Amino acid sequence: MPSIVHISGKRKRSIARATIREGKGQVRINSKLVSNYRPELAMERIMEPLQIAGDEITKKVKIDVRVKGGGIMSQAEASRLAIARALVAYTKNKELEKEFMSYDRHLIVADTRHKEACKPNDSKARKKRQKSYR
């Protein structure tokens, strides 16, 4: 196994960079332990790849994630993608990658959807200006 692996993940405007190395099972998001991450739904989303990988892998590594940009859930999705990719790259385990893909494809493959841009002279992406004939 390599000593250190750097992997990134993106979702909407968020970019997460994960660093994985030998350790005792610690996972930190922006220098905070993942168990202290709030809201709880975001924490559970981040924990999914760790739970799928199992204790035999996650107890032997230390994962540090730096994430910036976007909103709370977007950052959680980017972190989850980076963690899953980092675990696969660190272990070089094709079975683990297949497990991630069968659970949720977006653990390995980035979701490329973005917010639609606003059109000129309109208030929102799809909404049109009202017309008044009086």
N, CA, C and O atoms as CSV, one atom per row, in Angstrom:
chain,resi,resn,atom,element,x,y,z
A,1,MET,N,N,0.837,-1.185,0.000
A,1,MET,CA,C,0.000,0.000,0.000
A,1,MET,C,C,0.883,1.250,0.000
A,1,MET,O,O,1.931,1.277,0.646
A,2,PRO,N,N,0.453,2.283,-0.728
A,2,PRO,CA,C,1.229,3.528,-0.721
A,2,PRO,C,C,1.136,4.206,0.639
A,2,PRO,O,O,0.194,3.975,1.398
A,3,SER,N,N,2.122,5.045,0.937
A,3,SER,CA,C,2.129,5.683,2.254
A,3,SER,C,C,1.099,6.806,2.361
A,3,SER,O,O,0.409,6.921,3.374
A,4,ILE,N,N,0.992,7.646,1.306
A,4,ILE,CA,C,0.038,8.759,1.327
A,4,ILE,C,C,-0.629,8.858,-0.041
A,4,ILE,O,O,0.027,8.721,-1.074
A,5,VAL,N,N,-1.965,9.103,-0.038
A,5,VAL,CA,C,-2.710,9.281,-1.289
A,5,VAL,C,C,-3.521,10.566,-1.182
A,5,VAL,O,O,-4.192,10.800,-0.177
A,6,HIS,N,N,-3.459,11.404,-2.225
A,6,HIS,CA,C,-4.250,12.636,-2.304
A,6,HIS,C,C,-5.277,12.465,-3.415
A,6,HIS,O,O,-4.917,12.151,-4.550
A,7,ILE,N,N,-6.563,12.672,-3.095
A,7,ILE,CA,C,-7.646,12.536,-4.067
A,7,ILE,C,C,-8.610,13.708,-3.868
A,7,ILE,O,O,-8.801,14.182,-2.748
A,8,SER,N,N,-9.210,14.165,-4.961
A,8,SER,CA,C,-10.199,15.242,-4.834
A,8,SER,C,C,-11.556,14.781,-5.336
A,8,SER,O,O,-11.665,13.829,-6.110
A,9,GLY,N,N,-12.585,15.476,-4.880
A,9,GLY,CA,C,-13.954,15.213,-5.311
A,9,GLY,C,C,-14.707,16.522,-5.422
A,9,GLY,O,O,-14.478,17.442,-4.636
A,10,LYS,N,N,-15.607,16.615,-6.392
A,10,LYS,CA,C,-16.367,17.843,-6.608
A,10,LYS,C,C,-17.858,17.549,-6.611
A,10,LYS,O,O,-18.295,16.463,-6.992
A,11,ARG,N,N,-18.632,18.545,-6.177
A,11,ARG,CA,C,-20.084,18.502,-6.263
A,11,ARG,C,C,-20.577,19.935,-6.290
A,11,ARG,O,O,-20.300,20.700,-5.367
A,12,LYS,N,N,-21.309,20.315,-7.342
A,12,LYS,CA,C,-21.746,21.692,-7.542
A,12,LYS,C,C,-20.550,22.628,-7.432
A,12,LYS,O,O,-19.630,22.535,-8.245
A,13,ARG,N,N,-20.535,23.526,-6.452
A,13,ARG,CA,C,-19.423,24.474,-6.312
A,13,ARG,C,C,-18.396,24.026,-5.267
A,13,ARG,O,O,-17.408,24.725,-5.040
A,14,SER,N,N,-18.615,22.882,-4.634
A,14,SER,CA,C,-17.727,22.421,-3.565
A,14,SER,C,C,-16.589,21.580,-4.114
A,14,SER,O,O,-16.770,20.790,-5.041
A,15,ILE,N,N,-15.418,21.761,-3.530
A,15,ILE,CA,C,-14.255,20.958,-3.875
A,15,ILE,C,C,-13.676,20.395,-2.582
A,15,ILE,O,O,-13.359,21.143,-1.657
A,16,ALA,N,N,-13.541,19.071,-2.526
A,16,ALA,CA,C,-12.978,18.412,-1.350
A,16,ALA,C,C,-11.682,17.722,-1.752
A,16,ALA,O,O,-11.609,17.065,-2.790
A,17,ARG,N,N,-10.660,17.880,-0.913
A,17,ARG,CA,C,-9.378,17.224,-1.145
A,17,ARG,C,C,-9.101,16.317,0.048
A,17,ARG,O,O,-8.966,16.783,1.179
A,18,ALA,N,N,-9.017,15.014,-0.218
A,18,ALA,CA,C,-8.811,14.034,0.843
A,18,ALA,C,C,-7.370,13.534,0.814
A,18,ALA,O,O,-6.811,13.267,-0.250
A,19,THR,N,N,-6.783,13.413,2.000
A,19,THR,CA,C,-5.457,12.835,2.172
A,19,THR,C,C,-5.610,11.631,3.075
A,19,THR,O,O,-6.141,11.730,4.181
A,20,ILE,N,N,-5.136,10.483,2.590
A,20,ILE,CA,C,-5.270,9.246,3.362
A,20,ILE,C,C,-3.881,8.681,3.627
A,20,ILE,O,O,-3.036,8.621,2.733
A,21,ARG,N,N,-3.661,8.266,4.882
A,21,ARG,CA,C,-2.366,7.692,5.274
A,21,ARG,C,C,-2.599,6.685,6.380
A,21,ARG,O,O,-3.721,6.543,6.866
A,22,GLU,N,N,-1.557,5.988,6.782
A,22,GLU,CA,C,-1.679,5.023,7.875
A,22,GLU,C,C,-2.064,5.754,9.151
A,22,GLU,O,O,-1.599,6.863,9.411
A,23,GLY,N,N,-2.918,5.122,9.942
A,23,GLY,CA,C,-3.357,5.764,11.178
A,23,GLY,C,C,-4.213,4.830,12.001
A,23,GLY,O,O,-4.126,3.607,11.891
A,24,LYS,N,N,-5.049,5.443,12.834
A,24,LYS,CA,C,-5.865,4.676,13.784
A,24,LYS,C,C,-7.353,4.858,13.553
A,24,LYS,O,O,-8.139,4.699,14.486
A,25,GLY,N,N,-7.761,5.189,12.334
A,25,GLY,CA,C,-9.182,5.298,12.038
A,25,GLY,C,C,-9.772,6.666,12.250
A,25,GLY,O,O,-10.990,6.797,12.370
A,26,GLN,N,N,-8.942,7.695,12.301
A,26,GLN,CA,C,-9.435,9.058,12.498
A,26,GLN,C,C,-9.872,9.650,11.170
A,26,GLN,O,O,-9.171,9.514,10.166
A,27,VAL,N,N,-11.035,10.312,11.157
A,27,VAL,CA,C,-11.514,11.006,9.961
A,27,VAL,C,C,-11.828,12.437,10.365
A,27,VAL,O,O,-12.634,12.674,11.266
A,28,ARG,N,N,-11.183,13.397,9.689
A,28,ARG,CA,C,-11.380,14.809,9.996
A,28,ARG,C,C,-11.828,15.544,8.747
A,28,ARG,O,O,-11.280,15.348,7.663
A,29,ILE,N,N,-12.841,16.401,8.915
A,29,ILE,CA,C,-13.320,17.277,7.854
A,29,ILE,C,C,-12.999,18.703,8.296
A,29,ILE,O,O,-13.533,19.165,9.305
A,30,ASN,N,N,-12.146,19.400,7.570
A,30,ASN,CA,C,-11.703,20.751,7.945
A,30,ASN,C,C,-11.253,20.802,9.405
A,30,ASN,O,O,-11.676,21.679,10.159
A,31,SER,N,N,-10.404,19.873,9.795
A,31,SER,CA,C,-9.808,19.765,11.137
A,31,SER,C,C,-10.808,19.425,12.242
A,31,SER,O,O,-10.456,19.492,13.419
A,32,LYS,N,N,-12.056,19.058,11.892
A,32,LYS,CA,C,-13.042,18.628,12.885
A,32,LYS,C,C,-13.254,17.128,12.720
A,32,LYS,O,O,-13.281,16.619,11.599
A,33,LEU,N,N,-13.404,16.426,13.833
A,33,LEU,CA,C,-13.728,15.003,13.746
A,33,LEU,C,C,-15.087,14.838,13.075
A,33,LEU,O,O,-15.997,15.638,13.291
A,34,VAL,N,N,-15.214,13.802,12.265
A,34,VAL,CA,C,-16.457,13.610,11.512
A,34,VAL,C,C,-17.629,13.342,12.451
A,34,VAL,O,O,-18.774,13.617,12.093
A,35,SER,N,N,-17.368,12.815,13.636
A,35,SER,CA,C,-18.450,12.574,14.601
A,35,SER,C,C,-19.042,13.876,15.128
A,35,SER,O,O,-20.169,13.885,15.623
A,36,ASN,N,N,-18.290,14.988,15.027
A,36,ASN,CA,C,-18.783,16.297,15.470
A,36,ASN,C,C,-19.362,17.118,14.332
A,36,ASN,O,O,-19.778,18.257,14.546
A,37,TYR,N,N,-19.397,16.567,13.133
A,37,TYR,CA,C,-19.861,17.302,11.954
A,37,TYR,C,C,-21.374,17.456,12.003
A,37,TYR,O,O,-22.082,16.488,12.280
A,38,ARG,N,N,-21.874,18.642,11.743
A,38,ARG,CA,C,-23.312,18.911,11.743
A,38,ARG,C,C,-23.704,19.579,10.449
A,38,ARG,O,O,-22.873,20.297,9.892
A,39,PRO,N,N,-24.891,19.403,9.927
A,39,PRO,CA,C,-26.029,18.645,10.424
A,39,PRO,C,C,-25.786,17.131,10.354
A,39,PRO,O,O,-24.899,16.661,9.641
A,40,GLU,N,N,-26.579,16.399,11.098
A,40,GLU,CA,C,-26.372,14.963,11.227
A,40,GLU,C,C,-26.558,14.219,9.904
A,40,GLU,O,O,-25.871,13.231,9.646
A,41,LEU,N,N,-27.479,14.687,9.069
A,41,LEU,CA,C,-27.697,14.061,7.770
A,41,LEU,C,C,-26.429,14.140,6.914
A,41,LEU,O,O,-26.075,13.177,6.233
A,42,ALA,N,N,-25.755,15.279,6.952
A,42,ALA,CA,C,-24.504,15.438,6.210
A,42,ALA,C,C,-23.434,14.500,6.757
A,42,ALA,O,O,-22.677,13.907,5.989
A,43,MET,N,N,-23.370,14.364,8.080
A,43,MET,CA,C,-22.401,13.460,8.703
A,43,MET,C,C,-22.646,12.016,8.261
A,43,MET,O,O,-21.701,11.286,7.961
A,44,GLU,N,N,-23.921,11.608,8.223
A,44,GLU,CA,C,-24.252,10.241,7.806
A,44,GLU,C,C,-23.876,10.000,6.350
A,44,GLU,O,O,-23.413,8.913,6.002
A,45,ARG,N,N,-24.072,11.012,5.490
A,45,ARG,CA,C,-23.680,10.885,4.083
A,45,ARG,C,C,-22.166,10.700,3.959
A,45,ARG,O,O,-21.699,9.907,3.141
A,46,ILE,N,N,-21.404,11.433,4.774
A,46,ILE,CA,C,-19.950,11.327,4.739
A,46,ILE,C,C,-19.492,9.960,5.248
A,46,ILE,O,O,-18.492,9.425,4.770
A,47,MET,N,N,-20.211,9.397,6.206
A,47,MET,CA,C,-19.825,8.122,6.811
A,47,MET,C,C,-20.134,6.909,5.928
A,47,MET,O,O,-19.604,5.826,6.176
A,48,GLU,N,N,-20.978,7.068,4.904
A,48,GLU,CA,C,-21.379,5.928,4.072
A,48,GLU,C,C,-20.204,5.133,3.499
A,48,GLU,O,O,-20.184,3.913,3.657
A,49,PRO,N,N,-19.222,5.764,2.838
A,49,PRO,CA,C,-18.122,4.960,2.301
A,49,PRO,C,C,-17.310,4.251,3.383
A,49,PRO,O,O,-16.773,3.169,3.149
A,50,LEU,N,N,-17.220,4.859,4.566
A,50,LEU,CA,C,-16.475,4.231,5.659
A,50,LEU,C,C,-17.201,2.989,6.171
A,50,LEU,O,O,-16.568,1.989,6.510
A,51,GLN,N,N,-18.532,3.059,6.226
A,51,GLN,CA,C,-19.311,1.914,6.686
A,51,GLN,C,C,-19.292,0.783,5.668
A,51,GLN,O,O,-19.247,-0.387,6.047
A,52,ILE,N,N,-19.325,1.116,4.384
A,52,ILE,CA,C,-19.296,0.092,3.345
A,52,ILE,C,C,-17.931,-0.596,3.324
A,52,ILE,O,O,-17.849,-1.813,3.160
A,53,ALA,N,N,-16.855,0.189,3.492
A,53,ALA,CA,C,-15.503,-0.373,3.460
A,53,ALA,C,C,-15.264,-1.314,4.637
A,53,ALA,O,O,-14.526,-2.291,4.506
A,54,GLY,N,N,-15.870,-1.035,5.769
A,54,GLY,CA,C,-15.733,-1.911,6.929
A,54,GLY,C,C,-14.582,-1.502,7.831
A,54,GLY,O,O,-13.715,-0.717,7.447
A,55,ASP,N,N,-14.593,-2.055,9.044
A,55,ASP,CA,C,-13.601,-1.694,10.056
A,55,ASP,C,C,-12.200,-2.173,9.726
A,55,ASP,O,O,-11.226,-1.535,10.125
A,56,GLU,N,N,-12.072,-3.294,9.000
A,56,GLU,CA,C,-10.733,-3.821,8.719
A,56,GLU,C,C,-9.901,-2.856,7.874
A,56,GLU,O,O,-8.672,-2.882,7.938
A,57,ILE,N,N,-10.553,-2.014,7.089
A,57,ILE,CA,C,-9.842,-1.007,6.292
A,57,ILE,C,C,-9.802,0.326,7.031
A,57,ILE,O,O,-8.741,0.939,7.146
A,58,THR,N,N,-10.944,0.779,7.531
A,58,THR,CA,C,-11.027,2.131,8.087
A,58,THR,C,C,-10.281,2.293,9.408
A,58,THR,O,O,-9.890,3.411,9.741
A,59,LYS,N,N,-10.073,1.240,10.162
A,59,LYS,CA,C,-9.356,1.348,11.439
A,59,LYS,C,C,-7.845,1.464,11.248
A,59,LYS,O,O,-7.123,1.764,12.199
A,60,LYS,N,N,-7.362,1.228,10.020
A,60,LYS,CA,C,-5.922,1.275,9.751
A,60,LYS,C,C,-5.479,2.551,9.058
A,60,LYS,O,O,-4.294,2.714,8.765
A,61,VAL,N,N,-6.422,3.473,8.786
A,61,VAL,CA,C,-6.070,4.676,8.032
A,61,VAL,C,C,-6.499,5.939,8.771
A,61,VAL,O,O,-7.380,5.910,9.630
A,62,LYS,N,N,-5.855,7.045,8.414
A,62,LYS,CA,C,-6.231,8.368,8.899
A,62,LYS,C,C,-6.607,9.179,7.671
A,62,LYS,O,O,-5.835,9.250,6.714
A,63,ILE,N,N,-7.790,9.795,7.688
A,63,ILE,CA,C,-8.277,10.553,6.539
A,63,ILE,C,C,-8.483,12.003,6.954
A,63,ILE,O,O,-9.217,12.297,7.898
A,64,ASP,N,N,-7.818,12.908,6.225
A,64,ASP,CA,C,-7.997,14.345,6.428
A,64,ASP,C,C,-8.618,14.914,5.164
A,64,ASP,O,O,-8.098,14.710,4.067
A,65,VAL,N,N,-9.736,15.633,5.312
A,65,VAL,CA,C,-10.427,16.214,4.165
A,65,VAL,C,C,-10.484,17.721,4.348
A,65,VAL,O,O,-10.901,18.210,5.398
A,66,ARG,N,N,-10.063,18.461,3.320
A,66,ARG,CA,C,-10.215,19.916,3.272
A,66,ARG,C,C,-11.269,20.202,2.219
A,66,ARG,O,O,-11.112,19.814,1.062
A,67,VAL,N,N,-12.340,20.877,2.608
A,67,VAL,CA,C,-13.435,21.148,1.671
A,67,VAL,C,C,-13.805,22.623,1.745
A,67,VAL,O,O,-13.852,23.214,2.824
A,68,LYS,N,N,-14.067,23.209,0.570
A,68,LYS,CA,C,-14.449,24.619,0.532
A,68,LYS,C,C,-15.412,24.849,-0.613
A,68,LYS,O,O,-15.488,24.054,-1.550
A,69,GLY,N,N,-16.152,25.955,-0.526
A,69,GLY,CA,C,-17.105,26.321,-1.567
A,69,GLY,C,C,-18.441,25.639,-1.382
A,69,GLY,O,O,-18.541,24.633,-0.679
A,70,GLY,N,N,-19.487,26.191,-2.022
A,70,GLY,CA,C,-20.803,25.567,-2.013
A,70,GLY,C,C,-21.492,25.617,-0.670
A,70,GLY,O,O,-21.099,26.370,0.221
A,71,GLY,N,N,-22.534,24.797,-0.535
A,71,GLY,CA,C,-23.315,24.733,0.694
A,71,GLY,C,C,-22.950,23.523,1.531
A,71,GLY,O,O,-22.015,22.790,1.211
A,72,ILE,N,N,-23.697,23.322,2.607
A,72,ILE,CA,C,-23.388,22.261,3.563
A,72,ILE,C,C,-23.510,20.878,2.920
A,72,ILE,O,O,-22.592,20.064,3.022
A,73,MET,N,N,-24.637,20.610,2.258
A,73,MET,CA,C,-24.847,19.280,1.670
A,73,MET,C,C,-23.929,19.065,0.465
A,73,MET,O,O,-23.470,17.949,0.223
A,74,SER,N,N,-23.668,20.122,-0.281
A,74,SER,CA,C,-22.752,20.016,-1.408
A,74,SER,C,C,-21.350,19.661,-0.914
A,74,SER,O,O,-20.666,18.850,-1.539
A,75,GLN,N,N,-20.920,20.247,0.182
A,75,GLN,CA,C,-19.618,19.930,0.768
A,75,GLN,C,C,-19.591,18.493,1.279
A,75,GLN,O,O,-18.583,17.799,1.145
A,76,ALA,N,N,-20.703,18.049,1.865
A,76,ALA,CA,C,-20.773,16.667,2.353
A,76,ALA,C,C,-20.672,15.676,1.192
A,76,ALA,O,O,-19.977,14.666,1.300
A,77,GLU,N,N,-21.356,15.957,0.093
A,77,GLU,CA,C,-21.308,15.076,-1.083
A,77,GLU,C,C,-19.903,15.045,-1.687
A,77,GLU,O,O,-19.423,13.983,-2.081
A,78,ALA,N,N,-19.244,16.205,-1.760
A,78,ALA,CA,C,-17.881,16.259,-2.289
A,78,ALA,C,C,-16.920,15.490,-1.380
A,78,ALA,O,O,-16.038,14.783,-1.868
A,79,SER,N,N,-17.087,15.623,-0.073
A,79,SER,CA,C,-16.238,14.912,0.891
A,79,SER,C,C,-16.432,13.414,0.781
A,79,SER,O,O,-15.466,12.652,0.822
A,80,ARG,N,N,-17.665,12.993,0.643
A,80,ARG,CA,C,-17.997,11.566,0.525
A,80,ARG,C,C,-17.358,10.978,-0.731
A,80,ARG,O,O,-16.822,9.870,-0.692
A,81,LEU,N,N,-17.411,11.706,-1.834
A,81,LEU,CA,C,-16.799,11.267,-3.085
A,81,LEU,C,C,-15.288,11.146,-2.929
A,81,LEU,O,O,-14.694,10.156,-3.356
A,82,ALA,N,N,-14.669,12.148,-2.322
A,82,ALA,CA,C,-13.215,12.139,-2.135
A,82,ALA,C,C,-12.776,10.996,-1.215
A,82,ALA,O,O,-11.760,10.351,-1.475
A,83,ILE,N,N,-13.528,10.743,-0.149
A,83,ILE,CA,C,-13.184,9.665,0.791
A,83,ILE,C,C,-13.280,8.308,0.100
A,83,ILE,O,O,-12.384,7.475,0.234
A,84,ALA,N,N,-14.363,8.089,-0.637
A,84,ALA,CA,C,-14.546,6.806,-1.321
A,84,ALA,C,C,-13.446,6.578,-2.352
A,84,ALA,O,O,-12.878,5.489,-2.424
A,85,ARG,N,N,-13.147,7.594,-3.143
A,85,ARG,CA,C,-12.076,7.470,-4.135
A,85,ARG,C,C,-10.731,7.218,-3.470
A,85,ARG,O,O,-9.934,6.419,-3.962
A,86,ALA,N,N,-10.473,7.897,-2.349
A,86,ALA,CA,C,-9.209,7.731,-1.637
A,86,ALA,C,C,-9.065,6.313,-1.076
A,86,ALA,O,O,-7.985,5.727,-1.140
A,87,LEU,N,N,-10.144,5.767,-0.530
A,87,LEU,CA,C,-10.093,4.396,-0.001
A,87,LEU,C,C,-9.789,3.396,-1.105
A,87,LEU,O,O,-9.007,2.467,-0.903
A,88,VAL,N,N,-10.397,3.576,-2.265
A,88,VAL,CA,C,-10.148,2.666,-3.392
A,88,VAL,C,C,-8.700,2.797,-3.878
A,88,VAL,O,O,-8.037,1.796,-4.150
A,89,ALA,N,N,-8.219,4.038,-3.985
A,89,ALA,CA,C,-6.853,4.258,-4.460
A,89,ALA,C,C,-5.815,3.753,-3.453
A,89,ALA,O,O,-4.771,3.233,-3.845
A,90,TYR,N,N,-6.099,3.904,-2.178
A,90,TYR,CA,C,-5.162,3.481,-1.136
A,90,TYR,C,C,-5.066,1.960,-1.052
A,90,TYR,O,O,-3.972,1.403,-0.952
A,91,THR,N,N,-6.220,1.294,-1.094
A,91,THR,CA,C,-6.225,-0.170,-0.958
A,91,THR,C,C,-5.981,-0.893,-2.277
A,91,THR,O,O,-5.592,-2.061,-2.281
A,92,LYS,N,N,-6.207,-0.201,-3.408
A,92,LYS,CA,C,-6.109,-0.807,-4.749
A,92,LYS,C,C,-6.971,-2.066,-4.837
A,92,LYS,O,O,-6.570,-3.077,-5.414
A,93,ASN,N,N,-8.165,-1.976,-4.251
A,93,ASN,CA,C,-9.082,-3.112,-4.148
A,93,ASN,C,C,-10.237,-2.919,-5.125
A,93,ASN,O,O,-11.054,-2.015,-4.951
A,94,LYS,N,N,-10.309,-3.774,-6.162
A,94,LYS,CA,C,-11.385,-3.682,-7.159
A,94,LYS,C,C,-12.731,-4.115,-6.564
A,94,LYS,O,O,-13.778,-3.621,-6.982
A,95,GLU,N,N,-12.709,-5.025,-5.603
A,95,GLU,CA,C,-13.949,-5.473,-4.956
A,95,GLU,C,C,-14.607,-4.323,-4.191
A,95,GLU,O,O,-15.828,-4.168,-4.212
A,96,LEU,N,N,-13.781,-3.524,-3.518
A,96,LEU,CA,C,-14.295,-2.370,-2.778
A,96,LEU,C,C,-14.930,-1.372,-3.746
A,96,LEU,O,O,-15.986,-0.809,-3.460
A,97,GLU,N,N,-14.283,-1.158,-4.888
A,97,GLU,CA,C,-14.833,-0.246,-5.898
A,97,GLU,C,C,-16.174,-0.757,-6.413
A,97,GLU,O,O,-17.095,0.033,-6.622
A,98,LYS,N,N,-16.299,-2.072,-6.622
A,98,LYS,CA,C,-17.566,-2.654,-7.077
A,98,LYS,C,C,-18.654,-2.502,-6.018
A,98,LYS,O,O,-19.815,-2.252,-6.345
A,99,GLU,N,N,-18.277,-2.654,-4.750
A,99,GLU,CA,C,-19.251,-2.460,-3.668
A,99,GLU,C,C,-19.767,-1.023,-3.642
A,99,GLU,O,O,-20.966,-0.788,-3.492
A,100,PHE,N,N,-18.850,-0.067,-3.790
A,100,PHE,CA,C,-19.245,1.338,-3.835
A,100,PHE,C,C,-20.171,1.604,-5.014
A,100,PHE,O,O,-21.186,2.285,-4.865
A,101,MET,N,N,-19.828,1.067,-6.194
A,101,MET,CA,C,-20.634,1.292,-7.397
A,101,MET,C,C,-22.021,0.668,-7.257
A,101,MET,O,O,-23.009,1.256,-7.697
A,102,SER,N,N,-22.105,-0.509,-6.654
A,102,SER,CA,C,-23.409,-1.158,-6.507
A,102,SER,C,C,-24.276,-0.441,-5.466
A,102,SER,O,O,-25.502,-0.446,-5.578
A,103,TYR,N,N,-23.644,0.181,-4.445
A,103,TYR,CA,C,-24.414,0.911,-3.440
A,103,TYR,C,C,-24.915,2.234,-4.018
A,103,TYR,O,O,-26.108,2.534,-3.968
A,104,ASP,N,N,-23.980,3.026,-4.570
A,104,ASP,CA,C,-24.327,4.321,-5.159
A,104,ASP,C,C,-23.215,4.699,-6.118
A,104,ASP,O,O,-22.051,4.792,-5.729
A,105,ARG,N,N,-23.572,4.913,-7.350
A,105,ARG,CA,C,-22.588,5.226,-8.387
A,105,ARG,C,C,-21.837,6.518,-8.086
A,105,ARG,O,O,-20.691,6.685,-8.503
A,106,HIS,N,N,-22.479,7.430,-7.363
A,106,HIS,CA,C,-21.869,8.719,-7.079
A,106,HIS,C,C,-20.835,8.663,-5.953
A,106,HIS,O,O,-20.320,9.702,-5.539
A,107,LEU,N,N,-20.527,7.472,-5.455
A,107,LEU,CA,C,-19.407,7.333,-4.533
A,107,LEU,C,C,-18.084,7.327,-5.296
A,107,LEU,O,O,-17.043,7.670,-4.734
A,108,ILE,N,N,-18.118,6.939,-6.571
A,108,ILE,CA,C,-16.904,6.860,-7.385
A,108,ILE,C,C,-16.931,7.871,-8.523
A,108,ILE,O,O,-15.911,8.484,-8.835
A,109,VAL,N,N,-18.097,8.048,-9.147
A,109,VAL,CA,C,-18.236,8.935,-10.298
A,109,VAL,C,C,-18.883,10.240,-9.844
A,109,VAL,O,O,-19.910,10.225,-9.166
A,110,ALA,N,N,-18.283,11.365,-10.218
A,110,ALA,CA,C,-18.797,12.668,-9.795
A,110,ALA,C,C,-20.135,12.978,-10.456
A,110,ALA,O,O,-20.365,12.619,-11.610
A,111,ASP,N,N,-21.010,13.644,-9.718
A,111,ASP,CA,C,-22.293,14.103,-10.229
A,111,ASP,C,C,-22.047,15.477,-10.851
A,111,ASP,O,O,-21.694,16.419,-10.141
A,112,THR,N,N,-22.225,15.602,-12.153
A,112,THR,CA,C,-21.820,16.818,-12.858
A,112,THR,C,C,-22.911,17.876,-12.927
A,112,THR,O,O,-22.709,18.916,-13.555
A,113,ARG,N,N,-24.054,17.647,-12.306
A,113,ARG,CA,C,-25.129,18.629,-12.387
A,113,ARG,C,C,-24.779,19.906,-11.634
A,113,ARG,O,O,-24.162,19.866,-10.569
A,114,HIS,N,N,-25.184,21.041,-12.202
A,114,HIS,CA,C,-24.972,22.345,-11.588
A,114,HIS,C,C,-26.266,23.140,-11.643
A,114,HIS,O,O,-27.207,22.770,-12.345
A,115,LYS,N,N,-26.301,24.225,-10.901
A,115,LYS,CA,C,-27.430,25.129,-10.945
A,115,LYS,C,C,-27.453,25.798,-12.314
A,115,LYS,O,O,-26.415,26.208,-12.834
A,116,GLU,N,N,-28.641,25.903,-12.888
A,116,GLU,CA,C,-28.764,26.545,-14.196
A,116,GLU,C,C,-28.554,28.050,-14.055
A,116,GLU,O,O,-29.010,28.663,-13.090
A,117,ALA,N,N,-27.866,28.633,-15.019
A,117,ALA,CA,C,-27.547,30.061,-14.971
A,117,ALA,C,C,-28.795,30.898,-15.238
A,117,ALA,O,O,-29.695,30.480,-15.965
A,118,CYS,N,N,-28.833,32.085,-14.638
A,118,CYS,CA,C,-29.932,33.013,-14.881
A,118,CYS,C,C,-29.785,33.626,-16.264
A,118,CYS,O,O,-28.675,33.919,-16.708
A,119,LYS,N,N,-30.908,33.819,-16.939
A,119,LYS,CA,C,-30.893,34.418,-18.271
A,119,LYS,C,C,-30.932,35.948,-18.148
A,119,LYS,O,O,-31.409,36.471,-17.141
A,120,PRO,N,N,-30.444,36.657,-19.144
A,120,PRO,CA,C,-30.455,38.123,-19.069
A,120,PRO,C,C,-31.883,38.676,-18.976
A,120,PRO,O,O,-32.797,38.175,-19.632
A,121,ASN,N,N,-32.055,39.690,-18.172
A,121,ASN,CA,C,-33.337,40.378,-17.976
A,121,ASN,C,C,-34.428,39.504,-17.366
A,121,ASN,O,O,-35.608,39.837,-17.475
A,122,ASP,N,N,-34.066,38.413,-16.739
A,122,ASP,CA,C,-35.031,37.570,-16.031
A,122,ASP,C,C,-34.570,37.403,-14.597
A,122,ASP,O,O,-33.388,37.570,-14.295
A,123,SER,N,N,-35.502,37.073,-13.712
A,123,SER,CA,C,-35.161,36.989,-12.303
A,123,SER,C,C,-34.556,35.639,-11.934
A,123,SER,O,O,-33.689,35.566,-11.063
A,124,LYS,N,N,-35.013,34.555,-12.600
A,124,LYS,CA,C,-34.513,33.216,-12.285
A,124,LYS,C,C,-34.138,32.493,-13.571
A,124,LYS,O,O,-34.249,33.060,-14.658
A,125,ALA,N,N,-33.697,31.247,-13.454
A,125,ALA,CA,C,-33.225,30.509,-14.617
A,125,ALA,C,C,-34.348,30.216,-15.614
A,125,ALA,O,O,-34.150,30.336,-16.823
A,126,ARG,N,N,-35.520,29.835,-15.115
A,126,ARG,CA,C,-36.621,29.465,-16.018
A,126,ARG,C,C,-37.772,30.467,-16.026
A,126,ARG,O,O,-38.542,30.527,-16.984
A,127,LYS,N,N,-37.886,31.248,-14.962
A,127,LYS,CA,C,-39.017,32.160,-14.823
A,127,LYS,C,C,-38.876,33.308,-15.814
A,127,LYS,O,O,-37.785,33.846,-16.002
A,128,LYS,N,N,-39.979,33.675,-16.443
A,128,LYS,CA,C,-39.992,34.791,-17.390
A,128,LYS,C,C,-40.672,35.999,-16.751
A,128,LYS,O,O,-41.429,35.854,-15.791
A,129,ARG,N,N,-40.408,37.169,-17.274
A,129,ARG,CA,C,-41.044,38.391,-16.782
A,129,ARG,C,C,-42.503,38.411,-17.174
A,129,ARG,O,O,-42.867,37.990,-18.272
A,130,GLN,N,N,-43.329,38.895,-16.285
A,130,GLN,CA,C,-44.752,39.014,-16.610
A,130,GLN,C,C,-44.976,40.163,-17.564
A,130,GLN,O,O,-44.286,41.181,-17.520
A,131,LYS,N,N,-45.950,39.977,-18.423
A,131,LYS,CA,C,-46.299,41.038,-19.353
A,131,LYS,C,C,-47.633,41.635,-18.942
A,131,LYS,O,O,-48.571,40.916,-18.599
A,132,SER,N,N,-47.704,42.936,-18.980
A,132,SER,CA,C,-48.932,43.638,-18.654
A,132,SER,C,C,-49.343,44.458,-19.863
A,132,SER,O,O,-48.547,45.231,-20.396
A,133,TYR,N,N,-50.574,44.291,-20.290
A,133,TYR,CA,C,-51.065,44.985,-21.501
A,133,TYR,C,C,-51.912,46.201,-21.159
A,133,TYR,O,O,-52.602,46.728,-22.031
A,134,ARG,N,N,-51.878,46.657,-19.916
A,134,ARG,CA,C,-52.676,47.805,-19.518
A,134,ARG,C,C,-51.814,48.999,-19.263
A,134,ARG,O,O,-52.323,50.065,-18.915
